Amino acid sequence: MIYRKLFDWIDSDDACEATTVTLYSGHDPTNDSEQDYIISRVKNLIKTGVTIQSIDLTVYPRIDEEYQVKVLSDFINVIKDIYKNGDSIETMVIKVSIKELHWA
């Protein structure tokens, strides 16, 4: 994967670091298990140690309202509400901070 090579390149130089990255994730709106998959992916992302700055969701069928959430519990509730209403997630854009803590 191209980004893995990028992060390996960054890690090979102590004077080089990336502080933010934007993750784009497409989803299958017709798949019933996609709701649980989306929630598990975000939980696993948090376990990597990154700080989530924002999550933007595109809902299918497309509606005028866009969602932006910053707290995991709010995120889970938003996802469940979207699916409960008969809608689904088409895309998810997550902006994360990957800056390491240098005081440790």
MMTF fields as JSON, N, C-alpha, C and O atoms, coordinates in Angstrom:
{
  "mmtfVersion": "1.0.0",
  "mmtfProducer": "UNKNOWN",
  "numBonds": 415,
  "numAtoms": 416,
  "numGroups": 104,
  "numChains": 1,
  "numModels": 1,
  "chainsPerModel": [1],
  "groupsPerChain": [104],
  "chainIdList": ["A"],
  "bondAtomList": [4, 2, 8, 6, 12, 10, 16, 14, 20, 18, 24, 22, 28, 26, 32, 30, 36, 34, 40, 38, 44, 42, 48, 46, 52, 50, 56, 54, 60, 58, 64, 62, 68, 66, 72, 70, 76, 74, 80, 78, 84, 82, 88, 86, 92, 90, 96, 94, 100, 98, 104, 102, 108, 106, 112, 110, 116, 114, 120, 118, 124, 122, 128, 126, 132, 130, 136, 134, 140, 138, 144, 142, 148, 146, 152, 150, 156, 154, 160, 158, 164, 162, 168, 166, 172, 170, 176, 174, 180, 178, 184, 182, 188, 186, 192, 190, 196, 194, 200, 198, 204, 202, 208, 206, 212, 210, 216, 214, 220, 218, 224, 222, 228, 226, 232, 230, 236, 234, 240, 238, 244, 242, 248, 246, 252, 250, 256, 254, 260, 258, 264, 262, 268, 266, 272, 270, 276, 274, 280, 278, 284, 282, 288, 286, 292, 290, 296, 294, 300, 298, 304, 302, 308, 306, 312, 310, 316, 314, 320, 318, 324, 322, 328, 326, 332, 330, 336, 334, 340, 338, 344, 342, 348, 346, 352, 350, 356, 354, 360, 358, 364, 362, 368, 366, 372, 370, 376, 374, 380, 378, 384, 382, 388, 386, 392, 390, 396, 394, 400, 398, 404, 402, 408, 406, 412, 410],
  "bondOrderList": [1, 1, 1, 1, 1, 1, 1, 1, 1, 1, 1, 1, 1, 1, 1, 1, 1, 1, 1, 1, 1, 1, 1, 1, 1, 1, 1, 1, 1, 1, 1, 1, 1, 1, 1, 1, 1, 1, 1, 1, 1, 1, 1, 1, 1, 1, 1, 1, 1, 1, 1, 1, 1, 1, 1, 1, 1, 1, 1, 1, 1, 1, 1, 1, 1, 1, 1, 1, 1, 1, 1, 1, 1, 1, 1, 1, 1, 1, 1, 1, 1, 1, 1, 1, 1, 1, 1, 1, 1, 1, 1, 1, 1, 1, 1, 1, 1, 1, 1, 1, 1, 1, 1],
  "groupList": [{"groupName": "MET", "atomNameList": ["N", "CA", "C", "O"], "elementList": ["N", "C", "C", "O"], "formalChargeList": [0, 0, 0, 0], "bondAtomList": [1, 0, 2, 1, 3, 2], "bondOrderList": [1, 1, 2], "singleLetterCode": "M", "chemCompType": "L-PEPTIDE LINKING"}, {"groupName": "ILE", "atomNameList": ["N", "CA", "C", "O"], "elementList": ["N", "C", "C", "O"], "formalChargeList": [0, 0, 0, 0], "bondAtomList": [1, 0, 2, 1, 3, 2], "bondOrderList": [1, 1, 2], "singleLetterCode": "I", "chemCompType": "L-PEPTIDE LINKING"}, {"groupName": "TYR", "atomNameList": ["N", "CA", "C", "O"], "elementList": ["N", "C", "C", "O"], "formalChargeList": [0, 0, 0, 0], "bondAtomList": [1, 0, 2, 1, 3, 2], "bondOrderList": [1, 1, 2], "singleLetterCode": "Y", "chemCompType": "L-PEPTIDE LINKING"}, {"groupName": "ARG", "atomNameList": ["N", "CA", "C", "O"], "elementList": ["N", "C", "C", "O"], "formalChargeList": [0, 0, 0, 0], "bondAtomList": [1, 0, 2, 1, 3, 2], "bondOrderList": [1, 1, 2], "singleLetterCode": "R", "chemCompType": "L-PEPTIDE LINKING"}, {"groupName": "LYS", "atomNameList": ["N", "CA", "C", "O"], "elementList": ["N", "C", "C", "O"], "formalChargeList": [0, 0, 0, 0], "bondAtomList": [1, 0, 2, 1, 3, 2], "bondOrderList": [1, 1, 2], "singleLetterCode": "K", "chemCompType": "L-PEPTIDE LINKING"}, {"groupName": "LEU", "atomNameList": ["N", "CA", "C", "O"], "elementList": ["N", "C", "C", "O"], "formalChargeList": [0, 0, 0, 0], "bondAtomList": [1, 0, 2, 1, 3, 2], "bondOrderList": [1, 1, 2], "singleLetterCode": "L", "chemCompType": "L-PEPTIDE LINKING"}, {"groupName": "PHE", "atomNameList": ["N", "CA", "C", "O"], "elementList": ["N", "C", "C", "O"], "formalChargeList": [0, 0, 0, 0], "bondAtomList": [1, 0, 2, 1, 3, 2], "bondOrderList": [1, 1, 2], "singleLetterCode": "F", "chemCompType": "L-PEPTIDE LINKING"}, {"groupName": "ASP", "atomNameList": ["N", "CA", "C", "O"], "elementList": ["N", "C", "C", "O"], "formalChargeList": [0, 0, 0, 0], "bondAtomList": [1, 0, 2, 1, 3, 2], "bondOrderList": [1, 1, 2], "singleLetterCode": "D", "chemCompType": "L-PEPTIDE LINKING"}, {"groupName": "TRP", "atomNameList": ["N", "CA", "C", "O"], "elementList": ["N", "C", "C", "O"], "formalChargeList": [0, 0, 0, 0], "bondAtomList": [1, 0, 2, 1, 3, 2], "bondOrderList": [1, 1, 2], "singleLetterCode": "W", "chemCompType": "L-PEPTIDE LINKING"}, {"groupName": "SER", "atomNameList": ["N", "CA", "C", "O"], "elementList": ["N", "C", "C", "O"], "formalChargeList": [0, 0, 0, 0], "bondAtomList": [1, 0, 2, 1, 3, 2], "bondOrderList": [1, 1, 2], "singleLetterCode": "S", "chemCompType": "L-PEPTIDE LINKING"}, {"groupName": "ALA", "atomNameList": ["N", "CA", "C", "O"], "elementList": ["N", "C", "C", "O"], "formalChargeList": [0, 0, 0, 0], "bondAtomList": [1, 0, 2, 1, 3, 2], "bondOrderList": [1, 1, 2], "singleLetterCode": "A", "chemCompType": "L-PEPTIDE LINKING"}, {"groupName": "CYS", "atomNameList": ["N", "CA", "C", "O"], "elementList": ["N", "C", "C", "O"], "formalChargeList": [0, 0, 0, 0], "bondAtomList": [1, 0, 2, 1, 3, 2], "bondOrderList": [1, 1, 2], "singleLetterCode": "C", "chemCompType": "L-PEPTIDE LINKING"}, {"groupName": "GLU", "atomNameList": ["N", "CA", "C", "O"], "elementList": ["N", "C", "C", "O"], "formalChargeList": [0, 0, 0, 0], "bondAtomList": [1, 0, 2, 1, 3, 2], "bondOrderList": [1, 1, 2], "singleLetterCode": "E", "chemCompType": "L-PEPTIDE LINKING"}, {"groupName": "THR", "atomNameList": ["N", "CA", "C", "O"], "elementList": ["N", "C", "C", "O"], "formalChargeList": [0, 0, 0, 0], "bondAtomList": [1, 0, 2, 1, 3, 2], "bondOrderList": [1, 1, 2], "singleLetterCode": "T", "chemCompType": "L-PEPTIDE LINKING"}, {"groupName": "VAL", "atomNameList": ["N", "CA", "C", "O"], "elementList": ["N", "C", "C", "O"], "formalChargeList": [0, 0, 0, 0], "bondAtomList": [1, 0, 2, 1, 3, 2], "bondOrderList": [1, 1, 2], "singleLetterCode": "V", "chemCompType": "L-PEPTIDE LINKING"}, {"groupName": "GLY", "atomNameList": ["N", "CA", "C", "O"], "elementList": ["N", "C", "C", "O"], "formalChargeList": [0, 0, 0, 0], "bondAtomList": [1, 0, 2, 1, 3, 2], "bondOrderList": [1, 1, 2], "singleLetterCode": "G", "chemCompType": "PEPTIDE LINKING"}, {"groupName": "HIS", "atomNameList": ["N", "CA", "C", "O"], "elementList": ["N", "C", "C", "O"], "formalChargeList": [0, 0, 0, 0], "bondAtomList": [1, 0, 2, 1, 3, 2], "bondOrderList": [1, 1, 2], "singleLetterCode": "H", "chemCompType": "L-PEPTIDE LINKING"}, {"groupName": "PRO", "atomNameList": ["N", "CA", "C", "O"], "elementList": ["N", "C", "C", "O"], "formalChargeList": [0, 0, 0, 0], "bondAtomList": [1, 0, 2, 1, 3, 2], "bondOrderList": [1, 1, 2], "singleLetterCode": "P", "chemCompType": "L-PEPTIDE LINKING"}, {"groupName": "ASN", "atomNameList": ["N", "CA", "C", "O"], "elementList": ["N", "C", "C", "O"], "formalChargeList": [0, 0, 0, 0], "bondAtomList": [1, 0, 2, 1, 3, 2], "bondOrderList": [1, 1, 2], "singleLetterCode": "N", "chemCompType": "L-PEPTIDE LINKING"}, {"groupName": "GLN", "atomNameList": ["N", "CA", "C", "O"], "elementList": ["N", "C", "C", "O"], "formalChargeList": [0, 0, 0, 0], "bondAtomList": [1, 0, 2, 1, 3, 2], "bondOrderList": [1, 1, 2], "singleLetterCode": "Q", "chemCompType": "L-PEPTIDE LINKING"}],
  "groupTypeList": [0, 1, 2, 3, 4, 5, 6, 7, 8, 1, 7, 9, 7, 7, 10, 11, 12, 10, 13, 13, 14, 13, 5, 2, 9, 15, 16, 7, 17, 13, 18, 7, 9, 12, 19, 7, 2, 1, 1, 9, 3, 14, 4, 18, 5, 1, 4, 13, 15, 14, 13, 1, 19, 9, 1, 7, 5, 13, 14, 2, 17, 3, 1, 7, 12, 12, 2, 19, 14, 4, 14, 5, 9, 7, 6, 1, 18, 14, 1, 4, 7, 1, 2, 4, 18, 15, 7, 9, 1, 12, 13, 0, 14, 1, 4, 14, 9, 1, 4, 12, 5, 16, 8, 10],
  "groupIdList": [1, 2, 3, 4, 5, 6, 7, 8, 9, 10, 11, 12, 13, 14, 15, 16, 17, 18, 19, 20, 21, 22, 23, 24, 25, 26, 27, 28, 29, 30, 31, 32, 33, 34, 35, 36, 37, 38, 39, 40, 41, 42, 43, 44, 45, 46, 47, 48, 49, 50, 51, 52, 53, 54, 55, 56, 57, 58, 59, 60, 61, 62, 63, 64, 65, 66, 67, 68, 69, 70, 71, 72, 73, 74, 75, 76, 77, 78, 79, 80, 81, 82, 83, 84, 85, 86, 87, 88, 89, 90, 91, 92, 93, 94, 95, 96, 97, 98, 99, 100, 101, 102, 103, 104],
  "secStructList": [7, 2, 2, 2, 2, 2, 2, 2, 2, 2, 2, 6, 7, 6, 6, 7, 7, 7, 7, 3, 3, 3, 3, 3, 3, 3, 7, 7, 6, 6, 7, 6, 6, 2, 2, 2, 2, 2, 2, 2, 2, 2, 2, 2, 2, 2, 2, 6, 6, 7, 3, 3, 3, 3, 3, 3, 3, 3, 3, 3, 1, 7, 7, 1, 7, 7, 3, 3, 3, 7, 1, 2, 2, 2, 2, 2, 2, 2, 2, 2, 2, 2, 2, 2, 6, 6, 7, 3, 3, 3, 3, 3, 3, 3, 3, 3, 3, 7, 7, 7, 7, 6, 6, 7],
  "xCoordList": [0.85, 0.0, 0.892, 1.907, 0.505, 1.332, 1.542, 2.629, 0.509, 0.639, 1.551, 2.245, 1.561, 2.47, 3.904, 4.72, 4.218, 5.55, 5.845, 6.968, 4.836, 5.016, 5.348, 6.281, 4.585, 4.848, 6.174, 6.848, 6.562, 7.884, 8.978, 9.986, 8.77, 9.736, 9.838, 10.933, 8.69, 8.681, 9.387, 10.185, 9.104, 9.697, 11.204, 11.896, 11.718, 13.147, 13.996, 15.224, 13.372, 14.096, 13.565, 12.403, 14.4, 13.969, 13.507, 12.744, 13.957, 13.618, 12.379, 12.034, 11.714, 10.555, 9.349, 9.444, 8.22, 7.002, 5.788, 5.812, 4.74, 3.457, 2.558, 2.578, 1.781, 0.963, -0.526, -1.269, -0.975, -2.385, -2.515, -1.642, -3.61, -3.909, -5.428, -6.132, -5.918, -7.346, -7.598, -6.983, -8.493, -8.83, -10.189, -11.154, -10.261, -11.514, -11.95, -11.162, -13.195, -13.693, -15.043, -15.994, -15.127, -16.382, -17.1, -16.457, -18.417, -19.207, -20.332, -20.774, -20.788, -21.865, -23.194, -23.507, -23.997, -25.249, -26.263, -27.214, -26.083, -27.056, -26.707, -27.502, -25.551, -25.105, -25.623, -25.306, -26.418, -27.021, -26.0, -26.249, -24.867, -23.869, -22.898, -21.97, -23.107, -22.184, -22.173, -21.132, -23.31, -23.393, -22.386, -21.607, -22.393, -21.466, -20.019, -19.109, -19.816, -18.475, -17.911, -16.755, -18.727, -18.282, -17.899, -16.852, -18.735, -18.451, -17.169, -16.345, -16.992, -15.786, -14.533, -13.482, -14.624, -13.463, -13.024, -11.829, -13.985, -13.631, -13.039, -12.066, -13.608, -13.045, -11.611, -10.741, -11.357, -10.009, -9.054, -7.877, -9.548, -8.72, -8.264, -7.102, -9.162, -8.826, -7.747, -6.856, -7.824, -6.841, -5.436, -4.469, -5.292, -3.964, -3.229, -2.012, -3.966, -3.342, -3.49, -3.039, -4.116, -4.319, -5.415, -6.233, -5.425, -6.489, -7.41, -6.972, -8.673, -9.64, -10.017, -10.49, -9.808, -10.176, -11.622, -12.339, -12.058, -13.446, -13.81, -12.948, -15.114, -15.644, -16.81, -17.771, -16.736, -17.827, -18.454, -17.748, -19.784, -20.505, -21.389, -22.072, -21.374, -22.308, -23.356, -23.035, -24.607, -25.699, -26.366, -26.542, -26.737, -27.432, -28.827, -28.927, -29.907, -29.877, -29.474, -29.741, -28.837, -28.277, -29.351, -30.421, -29.021, -29.898, -29.091, -27.861, -29.772, -29.082, -28.239, -27.26, -28.609, -27.921, -26.61, -26.566, -25.55, -24.275, -24.003, -24.389, -23.344, -23.05, -21.572, -20.734, -21.258, -19.874, -19.867, -20.534, -19.126, -19.096, -17.655, -16.759, -17.433, -16.076, -15.907, -14.775, -16.982, -16.904, -17.417, -18.432, -16.726, -17.084, -18.532, -19.241, -18.981, -20.359, -21.36, -22.379, -21.079, -21.949, -21.922, -22.953, -20.746, -20.602, -21.458, -22.189, -21.364, -22.137, -23.629, -24.372, -24.082, -25.509, -25.96, -27.056, -25.126, -25.464, -25.593, -26.55, -24.638, -24.686, -25.954, -26.658, -26.238, -27.437, -28.713, -29.631, -28.774, -29.956, -30.128, -31.244, -29.031, -29.1, -29.683, -30.587, -29.164, -29.647, -31.069, -31.856, -31.391, -32.746, -33.778, -34.916, -33.372, -34.256, -34.378, -35.097, -33.678, -33.739, -32.719, -32.724, -31.834, -30.765, -29.505, -29.519, -28.432, -27.162, -26.013, -26.218, -24.811, -23.617, -23.007, -22.784, -22.745, -22.107, -20.604, -19.814, -20.214, -18.79, -18.543, -19.433, -17.31, -16.9, -15.523, -14.623, -15.356, -14.068, -13.628, -14.329, -12.465, -11.97, -10.657, -9.716, -10.597, -9.344, -8.738, -9.382, -7.488, -6.831, -5.52, -4.89, -5.129, -3.816, -2.919, -3.276, -1.765, -0.839, 0.466, 1.463, 0.47, 1.685, 1.983, 1.1, 3.216, 3.62, 3.823, 4.136, 3.639, 3.877, 5.362, 5.87, 6.054, 7.505, 7.944, 9.135, 7.03, 7.436, 7.504, 7.989, 7.03, 7.031, 8.413, 8.608],
  "yCoordList": [-1.183, 0.0, 1.241, 1.292, 2.214, 3.407, 4.187, 4.714, 4.264, 5.041, 4.352, 5.019, 3.04, 2.31, 2.679, 2.886, 2.763, 3.161, 4.594, 4.915, 5.446, 6.83, 6.883, 7.578, 6.149, 6.171, 5.512, 5.94, 4.484, 3.888, 4.905, 4.983, 5.679, 6.709, 7.774, 8.209, 8.183, 9.179, 8.631, 9.336, 7.374, 6.768, 6.575, 6.48, 6.516, 6.277, 7.505, 7.416, 8.635, 9.881, 10.508, 10.91, 10.597, 11.154, 12.602, 13.068, 13.314, 14.723, 14.945, 16.085, 13.869, 13.986, 13.325, 12.211, 14.011, 13.4, 13.989, 15.13, 13.202, 13.673, 13.904, 13.119, 14.959, 15.271, 15.026, 14.825, 15.04, 14.77, 13.988, 14.035, 13.278, 12.535, 12.436, 12.408, 12.384, 12.224, 10.848, 10.474, 10.095, 8.739, 8.765, 9.307, 8.183, 8.097, 6.645, 5.762, 6.391, 5.023, 4.921, 5.607, 4.067, 3.846, 2.643, 1.704, 2.659, 1.579, 1.165, 1.938, -0.07, -0.635, -0.368, -1.019, 0.589, 0.943, -0.196, -0.145, -1.221, -2.314, -3.45, -4.376, -3.398, -4.472, -4.23, -3.21, -5.163, -5.005, -4.97, -4.339, -5.626, -5.667, -4.48, -4.4, -3.579, -2.442, -1.536, -0.972, -1.388, -0.547, -1.022, -0.219, -2.302, -2.841, -2.745, -2.51, -2.929, -2.843, -1.431, -1.262, -0.424, 0.972, 1.283, 1.882, 0.885, 1.138, 0.424, 1.005, -0.826, -1.564, -0.95, -0.935, -0.445, 0.186, 1.436, 1.669, 2.229, 3.439, 3.057, 3.67, 2.058, 1.603, 1.114, 1.431, 0.349, -0.145, 0.99, 0.937, 2.013, 3.177, 3.864, 4.253, 4.012, 4.639, 3.825, 4.396, 2.501, 1.637, 1.813, 1.451, 2.36, 2.571, 3.705, 3.833, 4.54, 5.647, 6.994, 8.004, 7.035, 8.327, 9.093, 8.5, 10.392, 11.233, 11.614, 12.221, 11.263, 11.615, 13.074, 13.491, 13.849, 15.258, 15.453, 16.263, 14.709, 14.822, 13.622, 12.968, 13.35, 12.308, 12.913, 13.38, 12.908, 13.388, 12.191, 11.363, 12.096, 10.964, 11.423, 12.442, 10.667, 10.889, 9.784, 8.596, 10.197, 9.253, 8.914, 9.779, 7.634, 7.16, 6.718, 6.021, 7.046, 7.949, 9.355, 9.772, 10.057, 11.371, 12.31, 12.481, 12.904, 13.896, 15.173, 15.147, 16.276, 17.559, 17.673, 18.419, 16.94, 17.055, 16.27, 15.128, 16.897, 16.206, 16.053, 16.906, 14.973, 14.706, 14.888, 14.478, 15.506, 15.597, 15.325, 16.027, 14.321, 13.936, 13.82, 13.531, 14.046, 14.015, 13.078, 12.843, 12.536, 11.657, 10.281, 10.182, 9.211, 7.859, 7.509, 6.949, 7.827, 7.482, 8.223, 7.654, 9.486, 10.232, 9.606, 9.51, 9.185, 8.556, 7.292, 7.099, 6.447, 5.203, 5.503, 4.846, 6.479, 6.847, 7.385, 7.065, 8.2, 8.745, 7.614, 7.58, 6.688, 5.563, 4.737, 4.408, 4.409, 3.609, 4.335, 3.715, 5.649, 6.433, 6.462, 6.344, 6.617, 6.648, 5.338, 5.341, 4.224, 2.925, 2.636, 1.998, 3.107, 2.92, 3.645, 3.193, 4.772, 5.551, 4.963, 5.504, 3.856, 3.224, 3.751, 3.36, 4.64, 5.153, 4.332, 3.418, 4.648, 3.961, 4.906, 5.982, 4.487, 5.306, 4.905, 3.725, 5.898, 5.662, 5.902, 5.094, 7.012, 7.294, 7.886, 8.475, 7.712, 8.256, 8.866, 8.217, 10.103, 10.797, 11.094, 11.775, 10.58, 10.744, 11.514, 11.104, 12.619, 13.366, 13.029, 13.184, 12.564, 12.153, 12.886, 13.339, 12.988, 13.521, 12.335, 11.48, 12.285, 11.162, 11.633, 10.911, 12.823, 13.349, 12.554, 12.334, 12.128, 11.372, 12.313, 13.492, 11.77, 12.525, 12.439, 11.366, 13.571, 13.554, 13.726, 13.599, 14.01, 14.208, 12.892, 12.859, 11.805, 10.51, 9.886, 8.799],
  "zCoordList": [0.0, 0.0, 0.0, 0.694, -0.77, -0.962, 0.343, 0.577, 1.192, 2.43, 3.429, 4.196, 3.43, 4.318, 3.978, 4.875, 2.691, 2.264, 2.691, 3.08, 2.615, 3.054, 4.538, 4.941, 5.359, 6.798, 7.139, 8.076, 6.402, 6.599, 6.282, 6.984, 5.223, 4.839, 5.935, 6.291, 6.459, 7.537, 8.765, 9.384, 9.129, 10.32, 10.2, 11.213, 8.977, 8.798, 9.098, 9.11, 9.337, 9.582, 10.866, 10.92, 11.899, 13.182, 13.08, 13.927, 12.062, 11.929, 11.067, 10.756, 10.682, 9.798, 10.445, 10.959, 10.42, 10.921, 10.22, 9.759, 10.146, 9.639, 10.843, 11.791, 10.814, 11.985, 11.751, 12.712, 10.505, 10.237, 8.943, 8.077, 8.832, 7.611, 7.501, 8.511, 6.284, 6.042, 5.454, 4.455, 6.066, 5.635, 4.943, 5.482, 3.759, 3.012, 2.996, 2.656, 3.358, 3.442, 2.74, 3.115, 1.723, 1.021, 1.603, 2.074, 1.578, 2.171, 1.242, 0.392, 1.419, 0.619, 1.31, 2.307, 0.795, 1.456, 1.485, 2.265, 0.653, 0.606, 1.572, 1.737, 2.204, 3.086, 4.501, 5.113, 5.022, 6.348, 7.475, 8.503, 7.313, 8.388, 8.334, 9.14, 7.404, 7.24, 8.467, 8.804, 9.138, 10.34, 11.387, 11.902, 11.705, 12.699, 12.221, 13.016, 10.92, 10.358, 10.524, 10.91, 10.232, 10.357, 11.794, 12.041, 12.742, 14.16, 14.584, 15.29, 14.164, 14.553, 13.941, 14.581, 12.711, 12.071, 12.845, 13.024, 13.297, 14.053, 15.405, 15.846, 16.066, 17.343, 17.156, 17.967, 16.1, 15.824, 15.485, 15.843, 14.8, 14.49, 15.769, 15.885, 16.719, 18.001, 18.722, 19.352, 18.633, 19.298, 18.741, 19.412, 17.529, 16.96, 17.654, 17.518, 18.405, 19.114, 18.439, 18.979, 17.262, 16.611, 17.344, 18.048, 17.177, 17.715, 16.571, 15.593, 16.686, 15.637, 15.796, 16.853, 14.743, 14.763, 14.341, 14.93, 13.316, 12.864, 12.002, 11.416, 11.939, 11.062, 10.307, 10.917, 8.99, 8.144, 7.452, 6.876, 7.506, 6.933, 5.789, 5.893, 4.694, 3.597, 3.675, 3.628, 3.795, 4.006, 2.678, 1.821, 2.519, 1.329, 1.729, 2.739, 1.05, -0.099, 0.347, 1.475, -0.553, -0.196, 0.343, -0.242, 1.474, 2.077, 2.262, 2.219, 2.464, 2.574, 3.834, 3.862, 4.873, 6.147, 6.123, 5.667, 6.62, 6.776, 8.258, 9.058, 8.623, 10.02, 10.274, 9.47, 11.397, 11.826, 13.326, 14.086, 13.751, 15.155, 15.624, 14.831, 16.917, 17.447, 18.632, 19.057, 19.18, 20.348, 19.942, 19.253, 20.362, 19.931, 20.275, 19.439, 21.484, 21.858, 20.979, 20.588, 20.665, 19.747, 18.359, 17.693, 17.932, 16.624, 16.533, 15.561, 17.535, 17.536, 17.505, 16.775, 18.284, 18.29, 16.942, 16.482, 16.304, 14.985, 13.972, 13.198, 13.972, 13.034, 13.257, 12.303, 14.498, 14.798, 14.38, 13.844, 14.624, 14.236, 12.718, 12.214, 12.002, 10.535, 10.015, 9.18, 10.513, 10.045, 10.541, 9.842, 11.743, 12.271, 11.406, 11.278, 10.814, 9.945, 8.541, 7.701, 8.285, 6.966, 5.986, 4.819, 6.439, 5.59, 5.848, 6.673, 5.16, 5.378, 5.042, 4.481, 5.392, 5.162, 3.82, 3.55, 2.997, 1.706, 1.783, 1.294, 2.397, 2.569, 3.95, 4.565, 4.422, 5.705, 5.51, 4.978, 5.934, 5.838, 7.264, 8.012, 7.631, 8.995, 8.945, 8.265, 9.659, 9.773, 11.129, 12.167, 11.104, 12.342, 12.525, 11.57, 13.789, 14.125, 14.442, 15.252, 13.811, 14.04, 14.663, 14.632, 15.223, 15.842, 17.101, 17.931, 17.239, 18.414, 19.601, 19.434, 20.791, 22.013, 22.346, 22.671, 22.263, 22.43, 23.87, 24.155, 24.794, 26.175, 26.928, 28.058, 26.33, 27.037, 27.017, 27.561]
}
